[in-house]
Amino acid sequence: MSENHPHFEIPKDPHKKARYESALKHARAAEAAGKSSEEVHRIFHDVMNFDSSDLDAIPKDPAHQKYRSALIHARKAAEEGKSSEEVHDIFNRVLHGEGKGNCGHKN
């Protein structure tokens, strides 16, 4: 990405930091794909402002499949009364393909 951007303080909050890193990843991919500067900035902005509670807003393409599944499983775990730590653990295991594949949740 261009070095002409103003200094941006990387968030210290884990959720905000993960969102920022995801936005950078998406913007770099858009830049590598030849998108215009305006498109790259829009993508960065869209990821930074994404509402993870809106499952319908998550693309259903293969690139987002694990993320979508991880959010669904984390939401189900929270609904079942799991602790915040358990919900995060479930999210990360699903996202990184470390689950055992024995849950009853339907995506």
N, C-alpha and C positions, 0 to 999 in steps of 0.2 A: 504494500500500500504506500501511497505517497508520503513523503517526509514533510509535506507542507501543512500538516494539520497542527492546530494549536495543542499545547500540552493538555493531556487529559489524565486526571487522577483515577487510577484503577481502583474500583470499589473494593473495600475491605470486607463487606458483608458477603458471605459465601454465595448466596443466591444471586446478588447483583454482579459479583465477579464472574460467576458462571455464565450469566446472561451476556456480559460484556465480551467474554472469550468466545461465546457462540456467535455474537454479532461480528466480531473480527473474522472468525472462521468463514462465515457466510459472505462477508464483504470481500475477503481475499479470493474466495472461489469465484465470485462474480467478476472481480477484476481479471482473474486468470482466464475467464471465459470471454473476455473482451467487452464486458458491459461498459457503458459510459460512466463517467464520474457521477452524474446525477443518479443513475440506476444503482451504482455501488452505495452511494449515500442513502438512498431510499431503502435499500435492503438492510443496511446497518441500522437505520432508524426503525424499520419494521420489526427487526429482531429485538432491539432494545425495548420496544414498547409492546411486545407480544404479551398477550394475556393467556397464561398457561391453563387457566380454568376453562377456556374456550376450545374444547377438543376439536370442534368442527373447523377451526382456523388452522389446524395442523395439517400440512399436506399429507396425502395418503400415498405418496410415492415411496419407493423402496428406501430412499435416502433418509426418510423420516420415520420409518416403520418402528425401529427400536425405541426412539424417543417417545412416540405416541403410545406404544405399548407400556413403556416405563411409567408414563404419566397415568395411564389407566390403572395399572397395578398399584401405584402409590395412592391414587385417589380411593380405590377400593380398600386398601389397608387403613387409610385414615378413617373411612366410613365405619370400619369394623372396630375402631377404637384403639388402633395401634399407636404407640408413642411416636413422637417426631423422629427420634433416632431410628426406630424400626421402619417408618415410612421412607426415610432417606436411604436406609440400607436396601430396602426392596427396590426403590427407584434405581439405585446404582447397580444392583445385581442384574436387573432386567436390562438396563441400558448397555451394560458391558457384557451381556450374554453369559453371566455367571449363575443364572438360576438353574434350578433342577428340573424345571418344566413340569411340575406336578401341582400347579394351582388350578382352581376351578373357575377362575375368572375368564370370561369371554371377552375378546377384544372386539 
